[in-house]
C-alpha cells in the first residue's frame, strides 16, 4: 500500500511531462504572429523558409493563410495580418473576424513568391485524402524542382519524405525532386549521389536536367557520373521507343485481325467477295453505341459494364444483317464473283445511307468504361493505354473462339465439309443452304465484334468501315485464302511493318511501301503465306 502513493504520483508527473511536450511541439509548429508578419512584410529570402516550414506544420491556420496568399487575399492592418473573406476580414493568427477598414493594405506577391506558394500548396496537397491528388501534388513539386532547382524547397521535400504514409509513385516523384535540387549542392558527394539517382530513374524528363548540369560541373568525378547517367537514360529511351513501336504494331495488328477474321470466313472459306464487310463492322460499332446510350439513360449505376452487354449485341446485330444479306441476295450469286462484288458493294451503299438516315451523318461518341481508361507506365517512360491492351487480349480471345468453333464443333465440321466439297456434303445429308447462312452470319458477327472493339479507340460514324475493307482483303489474301493461321501472321506482320515504316518515313510513304510489298509478294507467291493443300486446293 505504501508503494501505491509514489507510483501514482510518478504516473501523474509522467502524464504532465508528456502533455507539456505535446503542447510545446504543437505550439512550435503552429502559426505565430511573428511568422505571419514575416510572410506579409518580409523579403523573399525571409518569407520562403517560413512558408516551407509552415507548409509542413500541419497547422490549419497556417494552411489557410498560405492558400489565401496564393489567391492574393491577404492584407495587413498595423501589426495584424488579415485574410479577406467575402465581406469580412479574419485575423490569420487569432481567427478573430472584423469588418473591413480603410487602412488595410494588400501584401506584395512577386513572381518568385508565386512560385514558392505553388510549391507550398503542393506540399499541403500531399496530405490530401485522394491518392490522385497526392500524386498530382508530388508531380508539381518534381516539375518545380526540375525547372528551377531551389535549395529552399529542400525542407518541405525532406519533411514529406520523412512521412511513412507517402509511398509508391508519390515518394518516387519526391525523391527525384530532392535529387534535382541536390544536383547543384556545394557538397561533391551529394552531387555525385544525386547524379546517380537521377540516372537510375531513366526518364526522359531527367535528361535535359543532367545535360544542363554537365555544362556547369567542374568536378571530374561528378562529370563522369553525369555522363554515365545520361548514357543510361539514352539507352532506356531507345529501348522504350523500340518497345513502343512493337506495341503499336501489335495493337494495329490486333485491330486488323479483328477486322479481317470475319472476312477470312466469308471470303476465305466461302469464296464470297463481300464489299459490305466494312459496313458490318460499322453496324457492330453503332450497336455498341446504342447499348451505351441505353445504360447511360436507364442503368447509370452500371454504366461501366455496358461493354459486357455490347459485345453480344454487336455480334447479333451484324450476324442478323449478314444472314439477311445471304438469304436475300448472296445465295443466288455463289460461283459468280463479279456479280457478288457488285451486289455487296450496292448493299454497302444502302447500309451507309440507312445509318445516316437513322442516326445522322455526324460521328457519335462512344465512351470508354473506367476500367479501360488510363494507362500503365513501364521503364519510366513507356506508356501503354489500357484500351489498347484489352483490345489485344480481346482479339486473342476471338481468335481462339473462332479456331475452336471451326475445328472442334459440328457447325465447323459442316462449314469445312461444304467448303471443300459441296456435292458430297449434300449427299451426306448436310443442309448446305442452311450452313451457308450460318457461316456467313458467323463471319458477319465477327465483323460486328471488330466494330465493338474499334468503337473504343476511334470515331464511330457511317464511314467507319470504309477505312478497313481494303486492309481486311489485303490481310486475307496475303495470309492465304481459307487459312486462319495465315490471317493471323499477315495481320501482325502488316501491323508491325506499318508502324516501323511510319517511324522512319511517315504514314503516307509507309502505306505506299506496304501496298508495294503486298503486290510484289502476291506476284511471287499468289497462294499467300499459307497455301491450301489437298482437295481444297484442287477445287
ROBA-96948 format. One record per atom (N, C-alpha, C, O): x, y, z. Coordinates in steps of 0.1 Angstrom, whole numbers, plus 5000, padded with zeros to 4 digits. Atoms other than C-alpha are relative to their C-alpha. Example, Ala and Ser with C-alpha at 12.3 -4.5 7.8 and 13.67 -1.06 7.14 Angstrom:
2
500949885000512349555078500950125000501950125007499149895000513749895071499250115008499750225009
***
This chain:
539
500849885000500050005000500950125000500550234994499149885000502950245007500550034986500850154983499449985014504250194971498950074991499350124981501049955009500950304956500050154999499850214988500049865000501250664966501150064991500850134982498949965009504750724950499749964985500050044976500250055013503750514920498950094993499150134981501049915006500550724914500650144997500350204987499449875002502551044919500950004988500950104980499150015012505150924893499250004987499650064977500850015012502450844868499450144997499350184985500549875002500951194873501150094994500850174985498949915005504351364867500349964985500550054977499750045013504951154836498950054990499250094979501149955009501451244822500250154998500050204986499849865001502151614829501250044990501150134982498949985008505551594812499649974985500050054976500450035013504051424781499150114994499250154983500949895004501251684779500850134997500550204987499349885002503751964782500949994987501050084979499250025012505951814755499150014987499550074977500949995011502951774732499650144997499550194986500449865001501852134739501150084993500950174985498949925006505352264731500249964986500550054978499950045014505552054699499050074992499350124981501049945007502252184688500250154998500050214987499849855001503052554696501250034992501350144985498849985008506452514679499750004985500450074978500450015014504752424646498850094996498650114984501249935003501652644649500450144995501550194997499849865006501252984631500150105012499250105020499949904990502553264653500050144994500150154981500149865006502353644649501250034993501250104983498749975007506053664640500049944986500550004977500050075013505553414612499150074991499550104979501049935009502553594598500650144996500450184984499449875004504453924599501149984990501250074981499050035010507353774580499449974987499950024976500750035012505053634554499450124993499450134981500649885005503353964550501050114996500850184986499249885002506154214552501549974997502350064994498650035002509454024549500550004986499750014976499550015013511753994520499849854995499449775003500150145005511653684497500949905007500449795010499150094994514653534513499649975015499949865020500550024987512953574547498749925000498449845008501450065001509453464536500149854996499349775002500150145005510253144517500449895010499649795011499750114989511952944546498849995009498449885013501250014991508953034568498949944993498149864999501150065008506552944541500149854999499249785001499850145001508052604536499949935013499449815014500150064987508252534573498549995004498149895010501450014997504552624578499249904991498249854996500750105009503552414548500149865005499249785001499950144994504752104566499749995015499949895021500350004985503552204601498749935003498649885014501350064997500052064597499050095007498050045011500949904993498552374613498950054991499350104980501149965009495152464599500050154997499850194986500049865003495552834603501250044990501150134982498949985009498952824586499649964985499950034976500550045013497352634557499150104994499150134982501049905004494552884555500750134995500350194985499249885004497053174553500749984987500750074979499250035012499153004526499050004988499450064978501050005012496052944504499550144997499350174986500549875003494853294509501150094993500850174985498949935007498353434499500049964985500250044977500050045014498153224467498950064992499050094980501149945006494753384460500150165001499250234997499749854998496253734469498850065008498350165004501149954991493553774496500550035014499750015023499449974986495953874525500350155000500950204991499749864998496154224539500650025013500649945022499449964987497854404567499350125005498950214998500649894994496454644592500850035013500549965023499149984988499154774616500849875001501549834992499350134997500554464632499249884997499749774998500950115003497654244622500249964985500550044976500050055013497754014592498649944998498249855005501450045002494253964578499749934987500449954977500550085012492553724554498750054996497750055004501349945004489853874533499049884997499449794989501050115002486653654534498750074996497950105005501349955005483753784513499950155004500650244999500249864995482654104532500750035013500750145017499349984988484754054563501449964999501849904989498650044999488354014573500249925013499549945023499750084988489753754597501550005003502349994994498650004996492953774617500649864998500049765002499450125004495253504603500549925012500549805012499550064988496653424638499049965010498949845015500950034990493853454662498649954995497949895003501250045005490953384639498950105002497750074999501149904997489053694650499550074988500350104979500649945012486653834625499750155003499250195014500249854999486354214619499550064987499850004976500449945012484754444594501250064993502250094999498849945007487054594566500250145004499250215009499649874996488854914573500750074989501350004980499449925011490255194551501549985000502250004990498550014999493855144564500549864997501749845000499550135004494054784552500850014987500350084977499249995012496754734526500449854996500749775005499750135005497454424504501549985001502350074999498650035000500754244507500549984986499849954977499550015013503154224478500449854997501149795005499750135004503453894459500650014986499950044976499349995013506053884431500149864994499649765000499950135007506853604406500749895008500349785008499350104992509353434428499249955012499249835015500850044989506953434457498849914995498449825002501150085005504153294435500549864997499849765000499450135002506453004425500149935013499849815014499850074986507252934462498649965005498549865012501350034995503552954470499449874993498849794999500450125007502752694443500649875006499949775007499350114994505352464458499449975014499249855017500650024986503952514493498649944999498249865007501350065001500452444481500049854996499349775001499850145003501652124465500449925013500049815014499650074987503252034499498849985009498749885015501250024992499852094516499249894994498549815001500850105006498151874490500549865002499849764999499550144997500451584499499349945011499449815013500850064989498251534529498549984996497749945005501450025005495051514508499649855001500549765000500550144999492851204512500049934987500249814986500050065014492651154474501449964996502250054995498650045005495650944462500450084987501550114985499749945013495351104427500550155003501450204996499649864997495651454443501450005006502150105004498650004995498751354462501049974989502150044989499150035012500351214430500250134992501350174988500049875008499451544412500950105008501650185001499349914992500951744441501549974999502450064998498650045001504251544441500550034986501750074984499649975014504351584403500350154998501350194991499749865001504151964407501350045007502050125002498749974993506951964432501249954992502250024991498950055008509051754409500350094988501450124985499949915011508351984380500750135004501550184996499449874995509252294400501549985003502350075000498550034997512552134412500849984987501950024987499350025013513452034376500150134992501250164986500049875008512552374361500950105006501750175000499249894992514152594388500449945013499849975023499650064988516052394414500350115011501250205009499849904989515852594447500349935013499449855017499650074988517652474478498950035011498849965021501049964989514852654499498849905000498149905009501150105001512452374487500449875008499549795011499650134994514552104504499349975013498949865015500750044988513052134539498649944998498249855005501350055003509552084525500149864995499349774999499950135006510651784504500549905010499949795011499550104990512651624532499049975011498949865016501150024990509751674557499049904994498449825001501050105006507451494532500649864999499849775001499450135001509951214527500149935013500249815014499950064987510151164564498749935005498649865014501350054996506451074565499949854995500349824984500250145004505550704564498849974991498749864985501250025007502250754547500150034985499250014977499849975014503750874514500949894994502149894996499250115006504850574494499749994985498950074980500250035014504950444458500450124991501550174992499749905010504750694430500250145006501150215001499849874993504450994454501550015005502150115003498650004995507750904471501050014989502050084990499150005011509450834438500250144994501350194991500049865005508551184425500750095009501550185005499349924990509751344457501549985001502350075002498650035000513051164456500750064988501850114989499449945011513651284421500150155002501150224997500049854997512751644432501250035009501950135007498949984991515251614460501449994993502350074995498850035007517951474437500350124991501450164989499849885009517351764412500650125007501450195002499549884993517952024439501549975005502350065004498750034995520951844454501149994989502349994992499050005011522551824419500850134999501950134994499349884999523552184425500650035013501050155016499549984986524752144461501550025000502249984990498649984999528152254472500849885003502049875000499450124996528951914486500249914988499249874981499850095011530551694459499449875001498849814992500650134998529351374474498550004998498049914992501549995002525751494474499750024985498849964980500349985015526051604437500249864993499549834984499750135006527551264429498849905002498449834993501150094997524751074446498850044993498049964988501249955007522151294430500149964985499149934979499950035014523551234395499749854998499149814988500350155001523450854401498649975002498049884995501450034997519950864415499150054988498249984984500849955012518651074385500249904988499349884980499750095011520350834361499249875002498849814992500850124997518650534378498550024996497849924993501449975003515250704371499749964986498649914983500250035014515750664333498750054994498049984987501249935005513050914325500550114991501550174993499649905010513151154295500150145006500950225002500049874994512451454318501450025007501750145009498849994992515751384336501250044991502150114995498949985009518051414305500450154999501550185000499649865001517851794300500650065013501650145012499449954987518551854337501449955001502350035005498650054999521651634336500950074990502150104993499149945010522951794304500350155004501450195002499749864995522552144319501050005011501950085011499050004989524452044350501349964995502350005000498750055006527151874329500850124995502050134996499449885005527852214313500650095011501650165008499549924989528352374347500949935009501650005017499350084990530052094366501550024998502050024986498549995000533752134375500749885005501949865001499450124994534451814394500049894990499049854984499950105010535751534372499249875004498649814995500850124995534051254393498650024997497949934992501549975002530651424391499850004985498749964980500250005014531151484354499949864994499049834986500050145005531851114348498649945004498049864996501350064996528751024368498850064992497949994989501049945009526651274348500049944986498949914981499950065014527851134315499449865001498749824991500550144999527150774327498450005002497849924996501449994998523650884338499350044987498249984984500649965013522951054305500049884990499049864983500050125009524050744286499049905004498349834996501050104995521850524308498650054996497849964992501349955004518850754301499849984985498749944981500150025014519550744264499849864996499049834987500250145003519750364264498549965003497949894996501450034995516450344283499050064990498050004987500949945010514850594258500049924987498949904981499950075013516050394228499249875002498449834993500850134997514650064244498550035000497749954995501449974999511350234253499450034986498349994983500549965013511050374218499749884991498749864984500250125008511550034202498949925005498149864997501150084994509149864226498750074997497750004994501349925004506550144219499649974986498449954983500350035014506850074182499549864999498549834991500550135000506449704188498649995005497749924999501350004995503449764209499050064991497950014989500949945010501849994184499849914988498649904983500150095011502549744157499049885003498249844996500850104995500949464177498550055002497649974998501449944998497949694186499350014986498249984985500649995013497449774149499749864994498749844987500250145005497849404140498849945006498049874999501250064994495149304165498750064995497849994993501249935006492749564150499849944986498749914982500150065013493549434115499549865001498749814992500450144999493049074127498550005003497849924997501450004997489649154142499250044988498149984985500749965012488649334110500049904989499049884982499950105011489849054087499549865004499449784995500350144996488848754108498749964994498549844989501350045005485248764097500149984985499449904979499850025014486348814061500749884996500549824985499350135002488548514064499049894998499449794992501150105002485348314067499250024988499049934980500949975011483148484042500749994987500149954977499250005012485848524016500949884999501049814989498950105000488548284026499449864999499949774991500650145000486247974033498849994990498649884984501250015008483148064013500250064986499450034977499749945013484648253984499250124996499150154984500949885002482248553987500850125001501350155012499349875000483848883978499050105006498250164999501049924993481849084004500550145002501350175011499649864999482349453998499350085011499650195014500849944989479849534026500649965013500049985024499450044987482249384052500250125009500050115021499749894991483249724064498750065006498850115017501249954994479649824069499549915011498849965020500450094989479049514090500950045013500450035024499249954989481949644112499350135006499250145018500749884996480149984113498849975008498550045018501250044993476949814124500349965014499649995024499650044987478749654153500450125009500150125021499649884992480149994164498750085004498750125015501349934997476650154162499249925011498649985019500650084990475249864182500650035014499950035024499349974987477849934209499550145005499350165017500449864996476850304209498550005005498250065015501450014995473150214213499949945014499249985022499950064986473949984243500550105010500050115021499549894991475950264258499050105003498850145015501049914997473150504254498949955009498450025017501050064991470650264270500550005014499850035024499550014986472950214300500150145006499850155018499949874994473550584304498650065004498550135014501349944997469850664303499249925011498549975019500950084991468350364322500849935011500249905022499250074989471250194342501350085002502350025001498849924998473650474350501049945011502249965010499150054990474950294381500849884995501849845001499250115006476150004359500650044987500949954978499449955013477550224331501349944996501649914985498650055002481050084335499949864994500949814989500150135005479749744324499249994987498849884983500750005012477949844293500749924989500049864980499250065011480749704271499749845001499849784990500250144999480049354285498749964993498649854986501350035007476449374272500150044985499449984977499949965014477549544240500749904991500449894979499350105008479849254228499049914994499049894982501050095007476949004222499050084992498650034982500949925008474749284210500650044986499950034976499349965013477249394183500149874992499949884980499950135008477749024173498749974994498649944982501350045005474048954170499550104989498950064979500549905010473249284151500749984987500049974976499350025012475949224125499749864994499549854982500350135004475148854123498649994993498449934983501449995006471448924116500050074987499450024977499949935013472249174089500749914989500349904978499350095009474748924074499149884995499149844983500950115003472148644075498950044990498649974980501049945010469548864057500750024987500049994976499349985012472148954031500249874992500049864980499850135007472948594024498849934995498749884984501350075005469348464022499350084989498750024981500749925010468148754001500750034987500150044977499349955012470948833977501249894997501249844985498750075003474248633980499849854997500549804989500250145003472748283979499849974985500049864980500250015014471848343943501250034991501250014979498849965008475348453933501249925003502349964999498850084998477648173945500649954987499949914978499350045012480248093919500150114990500650094979499949895009479848433903500650125007499950215012499349904991482448653920499850154995499650235004500249875004481948963898498750065004498650175009501349964996478248983904499950015015499250105020500049984986478848923941500650135005500150195014499349884996481249203943499150124998499050215006500949885003478849453926498850005009498450115014501250004991475849333947500450045014499750135020499749964987477649363980500550155001500350215011499749865000479049703970498850085001498750195008501349934999475549823964499449995014498850095019500550014986474449683998500850095009500150145018499249914991477349874014499550145000499450215010500649875001475950194000498750025007498450125013501350004993472450114012500250015015499550095021499950004986473650034047500650135005500150185016499449874996475750364049498950105000498850185010501149905001472750564038498949985011498450075016501050034990470450384062500450055014499750115021499449954988472750464091499950155001499650215011500049855001472950834080498550045003498350145010501449964998469150844079499549985015498750065020500550034987468650684113500850085011500150135021499249944990471550834133500750134997501350205005499449875004472751134113501449974994501949874995498750015006475851194093501250025009502349995005498949974991477951314122500449885008499649785010499650114991480051084143499350005014498950115018500650014987478650964176501249965010502149905006499050024990480650944208499849875008498749855014500050134991481450604225501150025010502350045007499149984989483050644259500649875005499949775007499350124994485550404274499549985014499350085021500350024985484450244307501350045008502450055003498949954992486550354336501249905001502349935002498950114999488450014337500849994987501849924987499350005012489550074301500850144998501550154988499449875001490750434307501450005007501749915015498649994994494250544317501049924993500849874982498950075006497450374310500949945011500849975023499050064991500350174326501350054994501650054982498749955004503850314326501149905004501149855015498950094998506850084322501350064997501450154988498649955003510650154322500150155001500950214995499949854997509950514334499350084989498750184993500649915011508650644300499349934990498949994980500750085009506950364282498549995004498249935014501349994996503250434284499149924990499149934978500950095007500750164273498650035004498250015016501449974997497050264271499249875003499449764997500750124996494750014288499049964989498849844988501050045010492150024260500749924989500149834984499250085010494849904235500449865005500349764998499650134994496049634259498849905000498949794996501150094999492549504264499449964986498949854985500450045013491749514227500949894994500449804987499150115004494849294220499549875007499449775000500550124994493549054246498749954995498449834993501350035006490049064231500249934987499549844983499750065013491448994197500549855001500149764993499550144998493248684210498949915004498849795000501250084996490048564227499149964988498749854987500950025012488048604195500749904991500049814985499350095009490748424175500049865005499749764998500150134995490848134199498649944999498449824996501450055001487048114199499649964986499049854984500350035014486848114161500749874996500149784989499350125003489547854158499449875006499349774999500750114993487847624183498749974993498349854991501350025007484447674165500249934987499449844984499850065013485847594131500649865001500249774992499250134999488047294142499449905009499649785007500450104990486147134171498549995001498049905009501450014999482447184166499349944988499949934977500850065011479747024145499850104989499950074977500149905010479047354128501350024992501250044980498749985007482747404120500249884990500849904979499850125008482847044106499150024987499649994976500949985012479847124083500550114991500550104979499549895008481347454072501249954992501349994980498850055007484647284063499649904989500249904978500450105010482847004045499450074988499750034977500749935012480647234024501050084992500950094980499049925007483647454016500949914991501249954980499150085007485847164005499349924988499849914977500750085011483146963985498550015003498049925010501449974998479647093984499149884996498249845004500950115004478046803964500149885009499149825013499950114991479446533986499450035014498849945020500649964987478446724018498549994999497849945008501550015001474846744004499649864999498549825004500350145000474946373996500049935014499349845016499950054987475846314032498950055009498950025021501249954993472646484043500250145007499450185015499749864994474146834052499150104992499150104980500849905006471747114045501050124996501250215005499049905004474247324025499550145000500350235004500649865001471947624021500050065015500450185016500049954986471547654059501450025005501650125013498649984996475247604065500650134994501350205001499649885006475947884041499650125007500350225010500549894992473748114060500750015014501050125018499350004987475248014094501450054998501950135006498649965002478848064080500150154997500950225003500049855003478048404065499650085012500250195014500449924988476248514097501250005010501450105017498950014991479248394117501150104996501650185005499049915005481748594096499550145002500350235006500549874998479448894098500050045015500350155018500049974985479048864136501450035005501650125013498649974995482848864140500450144995501150215002499849865004482949184119499350095010499950205013500749924990480449324145500950015012500950125019499149994988482849234173501250094997501650175006499049905003485549424154499550145001500350235006500649874998483249724153499950045014500150165018500049984986482749694190501350045006501450145014498749964996486449704196500550134995501150215002499649885006487049984172499350125006499950235005500749884994484450204189500850055013500550165017499349964988486850214219501350074997501950135006498749945003489850354200499850114989500850174986500149905011488350584173498650054999497750015007501349945002485350774160499149894994499549804986501150095005482050594152499250084991498550184995500749935010480450714120499649924989500049804988500450085011478750604088501149954991501049844984498950045009482050584070501149925007502249905002499050084992483850374097500649894993501849874992499550135006484050054077500950034987501649944984499349985012485550224046501550005002502349974993498650004997488850254063500749875002501949865004499450134996489249884070499749894989500349794990500350105009487749704040501249964991501449844989498950045008490849724018501149935008501649835003499050064991493149644047499649855003500449765004500550134997490949344055500349904989500749794991499750085011491249204020501449974998501949864995498650025001494949264020500549895010501449815006499650104990495349064052499649864996500449774997500550135004493248774039500849944989501249824989499350045012494948754005501549975003502049874999498650024996498448794020500249875008501149805006499950124991497848524046499749874993500249774997500350135007496448274022498549985001498049975012501550015000492748244012499649865007500149765003500550124993490948004036500949955011500749845017499050044990493847994061499950105012500450215011500049924988493148134096501450045005501650155009498749984995496748094106500750114992501450194997499449905009497848294076499450145003500250245002500649874997495348574085500750065013500950185013499349954988497048594120501450064997501750175000498649965003500548614106500050134991500850224993500149885009499548864079499650125008500250235006500449884993497749094103501150055009501350175009498949964992500549104128501250054992501850154996498949955008503149134101499850144994500750224994500349875005501449424084500050115010500450225008500049904989500849594117501450055004501650175005498749974995504449574128500850084988501550184991499349945011505749664093499650154998500450244996500649875002503449964090500550105011501050215007499649914989504450114124501550034999501950145002498649985001508150064119500350104988501250184989499849925012507950224084499550155003500150244998500549874997505850514098501050085008501250205006499049934992508550594123501250054992502050144996498849975009511150604095499750104989500550184985500349925012509350764066498750075000498450154991501349935000505950894077498849904996499149804990501150085002502450754075499649974985499349864981500450025015501750814037501049914993500649814986499050095006505050664025500049865005500249774998500150134994504650374049498849924994499049804991501150075006501250294034500349964986500049854982499650035014502650313999500949885000500849794992499050114999505550084009499349875003499749774997500750134997503149824024499349954988499349834985500750045012501049823993500949944989500649834983499050055010504149773970500549875005500649784997499550134995505349493993499049894997499349784993501150105002501949313991499949964985499849844982500150035014501849343953501249914995501049814988498950085004505349203949499949865006500249764999500150144993504748923974498949924993499249804990501150085006501448813957500549964986500149854981499550045013503248813923500949885001500949794993499050104998505948593937499349875006499749765003500750114993503548373958498550035000498050075010501449975001499948403946499149945011498149995014500850074990498748153972500050065014499350015023499949944987499748374001501149935008501849845004499050064991501848284031499749855002500749775002500450144998499947954037499149964988498150024986500850045012498647774006499149885005499449805013501050124998495647534006500749884995501449884985499550135004496547174004498949904997497849915003500950115001494846863992498950034990499050114981501249995008491346853977499550154999499050194989500449865000490647213987500750084990500250164983499249935010493447343966499649954986499650044977500450055014492347123936498750064996498550094985501349955003488847253939500150154996499150214993
***
